[in-house]
């Protein structure tokens, strides 16, 4: 069953206000210099105040992380139950809290038309949000979406090729396989079966199953010539 999600997450400032310490309060003016003992007391209070602030922020961040994870898991739960409205609602809530996997899952729903009308612009929007967070898989998937749009936007095959080449050279097996297939089929680039075979071998050696299958098919065929 879906997990209960508490929608009210305390703000760090609210947590600080629950304590008696006032971070911006100034010490009362005195005519004589403070004694060593009073200075020590003030330092202790300031030290405790810093600890309280750190604990408050840590609690706030931890609560936010737990909340977006619960929203994400609820979204997956409803996806499996094929309740797509509730799935998208929960995934969107997790995405609003900057949850990476939710970006990817929503992008997939729009790419495949699962529970929503298929929309490449929406798919790319969510993938780009994941790319901004440094997801290599999201950028490779973005290249695949560009290829799917090739029929309506010819320049997209060039964008896809550039993405696949970039990540193939970085050692990403999925990108290596996609690059090889573009070279083999001559999609947006001159056909080059020999180079395609090279990239398929690299991806196969990395354990990428689709590349291994494609390489066997290529070796059995006459497509190298």
C-alpha positions in Angstrom: 0.0 0.0 0.0 1.2 3.6 -0.6 3.0 5.2 2.3 1.5 8.1 4.2 3.3 11.4 3.2 3.3 14.3 5.6 2.8 17.3 3.4 4.0 19.9 6.0 7.7 20.0 6.2 9.1 22.3 8.8 11.2 25.2 7.5 14.7 25.6 9.0 13.8 29.0 10.3 10.7 27.6 12.1 13.0 25.1 13.8 15.3 27.8 15.0 12.4 29.9 16.3 11.4 27.0 18.7 14.6 27.6 20.7 15.2 30.4 23.2 18.4 31.6 21.6 18.2 34.7 19.5 20.8 34.6 16.8 20.8 38.3 16.1 20.6 39.6 19.7 23.4 41.9 20.8 24.9 41.8 24.3 23.9 44.5 26.7 26.4 47.3 27.0 28.4 47.3 30.2 30.9 49.8 31.6 33.6 47.4 32.6 35.2 44.7 30.5 33.6 41.3 30.9 35.3 38.8 33.2 36.9 35.6 31.8 34.1 33.5 33.3 31.4 35.6 31.6 33.2 35.4 28.3 33.4 31.7 28.6 29.7 31.5 29.3 28.9 33.5 26.2 31.1 31.3 24.1 29.3 28.2 25.5 25.9 29.8 24.6 27.1 30.7 21.1 28.5 27.2 20.7 25.3 25.6 21.7 23.4 27.9 19.4 25.5 26.7 16.5 24.8 23.1 17.4 21.1 23.8 17.5 21.2 25.5 14.1 23.1 22.5 12.6 20.6 20.1 14.1 17.7 22.1 12.8 19.0 22.3 9.3 19.9 18.6 9.3 16.4 17.7 10.5 14.9 19.8 7.8 17.0 18.3 5.0 16.5 14.8 6.3 12.7 15.3 6.5 12.6 16.7 2.9 14.6 13.7 1.6 12.3 11.2 3.3 9.2 13.0 2.0 10.3 13.0 -1.7 11.3 9.4 -1.4 7.9 8.5 -0.1 6.2 10.4 -2.9 8.4 8.6 -5.4 7.7 5.1 -4.0 4.0 5.9 -3.9 4.2 7.0 -7.6 5.8 3.6 -8.5 3.2 1.8 -6.5 0.3 3.4 -8.4 2.2 2.9 -11.7 2.2 -0.8 -11.0 -1.5 -0.7 -10.2 -2.1 1.2 -13.4 -3.6 4.1 -11.5 -1.8 6.6 -13.7 -3.5 9.8 -12.4 -2.3 9.1 -8.8 1.1 7.9 -10.1 1.7 11.1 -11.9 0.4 13.2 -9.0 2.9 11.6 -6.6 5.8 11.6 -9.0 5.2 15.3 -9.7 5.2 16.0 -6.0 8.6 14.2 -5.7 9.8 16.1 -8.7 8.8 19.4 -7.1 11.2 18.4 -4.3 14.0 17.9 -6.9 13.9 14.1 -7.0 16.1 12.8 -9.8 14.4 9.4 -10.4 11.1 11.2 -10.6 12.3 13.3 -13.5 13.3 10.2 -15.4 10.1 8.3 -14.6 7.9 11.2 -15.7 10.0 11.6 -18.9 9.5 7.9 -19.6 5.7 8.2 -19.2 5.6 11.1 -21.7 7.9 9.3 -24.1 5.9 6.1 -24.1 2.5 7.6 -23.6 1.9 5.8 -20.3 -1.1 7.3 -18.6 -0.6 10.6 -20.5 -0.6 11.7 -24.1 2.7 11.0 -25.7 4.7 14.2 -25.9 8.4 14.5 -26.9 8.6 18.1 -25.8 7.4 17.1 -22.3 9.7 14.1 -22.3 12.7 16.4 -23.2 11.7 18.9 -20.5 11.9 16.3 -17.8 15.1 14.7 -19.2 16.8 18.1 -19.3 16.0 18.6 -15.6 17.8 15.4 -14.9 20.7 16.3 -17.2 21.0 19.6 -15.2 21.6 17.4 -12.1 24.4 15.5 -13.9 22.6 12.4 -15.1 24.5 10.8 -17.9 21.7 8.2 -18.5 19.3 11.1 -19.0 21.4 12.8 -21.6 21.9 9.5 -23.6 18.1 9.0 -23.4 17.6 12.5 -24.6 19.7 11.5 -27.7 17.3 8.6 -28.3 14.3 11.0 -28.1 16.0 13.2 -30.7 16.3 10.2 -33.0 12.6 9.4 -32.5 11.8 13.0 -33.6 14.0 12.7 -36.7 11.0 12.2 -39.0 9.8 15.7 -38.2 13.0 17.5 -37.3 16.0 16.4 -39.4 18.5 18.3 -37.4 17.8 16.2 -34.4 19.8 13.2 -35.7 22.9 15.5 -35.6 22.1 16.4 -32.0 21.7 12.7 -31.2 25.0 11.8 -32.9 26.8 14.4 -30.9 25.4 13.2 -27.6 26.2 9.6 -28.4 29.7 10.4 -29.5 30.4 12.4 -26.4 29.3 9.7 -24.0 30.7 6.8 -26.1 34.1 8.4 -25.7 33.5 8.6 -22.0 32.9 4.9 -21.8 29.0 4.8 -21.7 28.0 1.4 -23.2 24.5 2.4 -24.1 25.8 5.5 -25.9 28.4 3.3 -27.7 25.7 0.9 -28.9 23.5 3.8 -30.1 26.4 5.5 -31.9 27.2 2.2 -33.6 23.6 1.7 -34.9 23.6 5.3 -36.3 26.9 4.5 -38.1 25.6 1.2 -39.3 22.3 2.6 -40.7 23.7 5.9 -41.8 21.2 7.9 -39.9 22.2 11.6 -40.1 25.8 10.6 -40.7 27.8 8.8 -43.5 27.4 5.0 -43.2 30.4 3.4 -41.6 30.0 -0.3 -40.8 33.6 -0.8 -39.8 33.5 2.0 -37.2 30.1 0.7 -36.0 31.6 -2.7 -35.5 34.4 -1.2 -33.4 31.9 0.6 -31.0 29.8 -2.5 -30.7 32.8 -4.5 -29.7 33.7 -1.9 -27.0 30.1 -1.9 -25.6 30.0 -5.7 -25.7 33.2 -6.0 -23.8 31.6 -3.8 -21.2 28.8 -6.3 -20.8 26.1 -4.4 -22.6 23.7 -7.1 -23.8 22.0 -5.2 -26.7 25.5 -4.4 -28.2 26.4 -8.1 -28.0 23.3 -9.1 -29.9 23.8 -6.3 -32.5 27.4 -7.4 -33.0 26.5 -11.0 -33.6 23.9 -9.9 -36.2 26.4 -7.7 -37.9 29.0 -10.5 -38.0 26.5 -12.9 -39.6 25.4 -10.4 -42.2 27.3 -8.8 -45.1 26.7 -5.3 -43.7 30.4 -4.7 -43.2 30.8 -4.1 -46.9 
